[in-house]
Amino acid sequence: MKEFYDITRWLEERGAVHSIPRVESLPSPTFRMGGEEHVSFSTNNYLGLATHPRMIERACDGLRRYGVGNCESRLLGGDLDIYHALENKLAAMKDKDSALLFATGYLTNLGALSALVKVNQCARVYGYRSKGRQSYAYFTDELNHVSIREGIRLSGADRISYRHLDLDHLESLLKTSTATGRIIVTDGVFSQDGDIAPLPELLTLADRYDAMVYVDDAHGTGVLGATGGGITEYFGITDPRLICMGTLSKAYGAIGGFVATDQSIADLLRLTCTAYGFTSTLPPDQALAVSEAIDIIRDEPERHRNLWDNQRYFVERMQDLPYTLVSTLTPIVPVLIGDEAEADRLSLQLRDAGMHVDSVKFPAVARGQGRLRVILNAGHTRAQIDRLVDVFRAASMGMQQAA
Ligand SMILES: Cc1ncc(COP(=O)(O)O)c(C=O)c1O
């Protein structure tokens, strides 16, 4: 018991236990904090759908029809028809045969990654015997989301990490691997850097080394591609080696996660994945709201257009300032500050000016890579973006004077 107190004190003394600001409403993209209105440049509610009247109406409909929660798992009485309808819609969007819904995106990665490599083990229960010994390895980009890391850890398979986006490094690791089952895992859009995985090249490597590619399209779904179909639409890719994972909690403004795959892998996951079958499902109202979100994105293309117009406007305006933008390919445009204390100071300065931008630091990014992770939103006005750029400009002058 004492050790817990000692560790907490030790971390507190080093400033590692930070206070998280409390908010009184959710960003869309304005929100209330400390009794005042702020503009969020940190929200994943990219298209402002979380508060869209059609979403709310559909969720209320779900609440009236089904109640607040399902209270059942998919395998035991909770297999509602509306989940199948949503799974079919998600599979069609990703050009896959089938999709499986999960209660959150985090759980999707934990469940799917830990189950994929247990297929053999599970089939043995039914008497299946494979020829020779099976061994599995995940090849994972070093900057992948923590839920991927945890999913791989739970799987018990080998975890082979490759340098961020370094295809040569990945190939050298694939070449020397003796695993009989190989799965390359990558974020589609990297959540802290905002860059995009080179999916076509990853699939070429997968083909060469008989691997599969599992892409976590949490930040791409609803955002990338001409109609928001995600990273597969962005690159114009359909490939049987590809497993697409996504969350429903970002551009779709709700909660939940999914994987979309070919039929045989979907069937195996339904059998082996305990996080799919042995836990309560996402609430029915959320499934209906997500289905509505997909329709809204189709019916109101201006949301997607505004998001990208705002992204381009911010990037263009920042070009004149002495900052390095970590990436400019997606609505996540992190402004590199380096010194973590300086990043925190700037975040507070922005908050004083009524804007919320997350200061991201170790362990979310490497030491000395402190940054302000700006996330553009369809609902931002030009005036709000101008105000953000003005604070960055004023801060850069202060930093130059101090240097
Ligand atoms: C890349 C990535 N994958 C998975 C998740 C988890 O998704 P959820 O918040 O829906 O559980 C996140 C959340 O931020 C993410 O950024």
The ligand as a Tripos MOL2 file, in Angstrom:
@<TRIPOS>MOLECULE
LIG
   16    16     1     0     0
SMALL
NO_CHARGES

@<TRIPOS>ATOM
      1 C1         -5.6680    5.6570  -33.6200 C.3       1 LIG1
      2 C2         -6.6990    5.3780  -32.5660 C.ar      1 LIG1
      3 N1         -7.1760    4.1380  -32.4400 N.ar      1 LIG1
      4 C3         -8.0970    3.8170  -31.5100 C.ar      1 LIG1
      5 C4         -8.5980    4.7710  -30.6560 C.ar      1 LIG1
      6 C5         -9.6300    4.3840  -29.6260 C.3       1 LIG1
      7 O1        -10.8860    4.7820  -30.0660 O.3       1 LIG1
      8 P1        -12.1190    5.0630  -29.0600 P.3       1 LIG1
      9 O2        -11.8570    6.3970  -28.4510 O.co2     1 LIG1
     10 O3        -13.2960    5.0480  -29.9620 O.co2     1 LIG1
     11 O4        -12.1190    3.9790  -28.0600 O.co2     1 LIG1
     12 C6         -8.1350    6.0810  -30.7490 C.ar      1 LIG1
     13 C7         -8.6540    7.1030  -29.8210 C.2       1 LIG1
     14 O5         -8.2230    8.1800  -29.7000 O.2       1 LIG1
     15 C8         -7.1670    6.3980  -31.7340 C.ar      1 LIG1
     16 O6         -6.6850    7.6410  -31.8550 O.3       1 LIG1
@<TRIPOS>BOND
     1     1     2 1
     2     2     3 ar
     3     2    15 ar
     4     3     4 ar
     5     4     5 ar
     6     5     6 1
     7     5    12 ar
     8     6     7 1
     9     7     8 1
    10     8     9 2
    11     8    10 1
    12     8    11 1
    13    12    13 1
    14    12    15 ar
    15    13    14 2
    16    15    16 1
@<TRIPOS>SUBSTRUCTURE
     1 LIG1         1 GROUP 0 **** ****
